[in-house]
Amino acid sequence: MGRPAVFLDRDGTIIGEVDYLRRRQDVRLLPHAAAAIRRLNQAGLPVVVTTNQSGIARGMLTEKDLEDIHDVLRHRLAARGAHLDAIHFCPHHPDAGRRPYRRRCRCRKPAPGMLIQAAKDLDLDLDRSYAVGDSDRDLLAGRKVGCRTVLVQTGYGRKTQAEATGPLPADHIARNLSEAVDWILQERRRRR
């Protein structure tokens, strides 16, 4: 049996929402995000980012550009004593962009492919893990593989909550990543 982990969406959860983030200089950590990730690190929970990046399919940035953006993210987190165990991204879009990225895939959230791959790579137990994000896509991807889910009200979170036509696939709703981590750590203590 693998370890439990926390899967985090990137935009609107860890960093500020920028429509198709393309430039490294536009990476802005949300308040308390680094401290929240550091708390997960200290609790021994692997932290994995899973992020849809259809800007690659649309020709707005390259995989190298995305790698540069993720290097900035890692550096800024490290400067605050936090780290990510992995970053998984989906460069695809089913209807827009250019080949080979224009295709239906199993990794674009709400599909759970990125979480499944991370679980294989890092020996993670998805049933004991958590998925945190600001959209129903993030939560659905987690739900499909048995994760507990948390909607954050940062990024598109409030809009996701306001526009829901039925129950959200969230086990908890938090104002931000810091409050999501509070809930996750309390939930882990309750489940022991």
Residue, then its C-alpha position, 0 to 999 in steps of 0.5 A: m500500500g502506497r503513501p497518501a498524497v495531496f494533489l494541487d491544481r496550480d492556477g488559482t490554487i497555488i499561484g494567481e490566476v492568469d489567463y494562459l500563463r505564458r511568462r515566467q515573470d507572471v508567476r505570483l504565489l498566492p498568500h500563504a500558499a508556500a506556508a501551506i505546502r511547507r506544512l504538508n511537507q512537514a507532515g510527510l505528505p507528498v505534494v503533486v501539482t496536476t495542471n491542464q495546460s492547453g496553452i501548449a496545444r493552442g500554440m501560446l507556449t511551448e513545453k520548454d516555456l512551461e518548464d521555465i514557469h515551473d522552475v520559477l514556481r519551484h524556486r519561489l517555494a524553495a525560498r520559503g522552505a517548501h517543495l513539490d514532489a512532482i508536477h504533472f501537466c496535460p498539454h492537450h485539448p480535444d478540439a483546439g490547437r495543433r497536432p500532436y497536442r490536439r487530441r482526446c486524452r486520459c490526462r486532461k482533468p476531469a480525467p484522472g490520468m495525471l493522478i494515476q501516473a503520479a501514483k505509479d511514479l511515487d507509489l501513492d495510495l489514491d484512496r487515502s489522498y486528497a485533491v485540491g483545486d478551484s474548479d469542478r474539473d480538479l475535484l472530479a479528477g480526484r473523485k474518480v480515483g477515490c481522493r477526498t476533495v477540497l474546493v478552494q475559493t481562490g482563483y475560479g473557486r467562488k465562481t465554481q461554487a456560485e455556478a454549480t447547478g447541483p452538489l459540488p464534488a467537494d468533501h470540503i470548501a475552504r477559503n484558500l490553500s491554507e484553510a484546505v491544509d488545515w482541514i486535510l491535516q485535521e481529517r488525517r488525524r480523525r481517520r487514524 
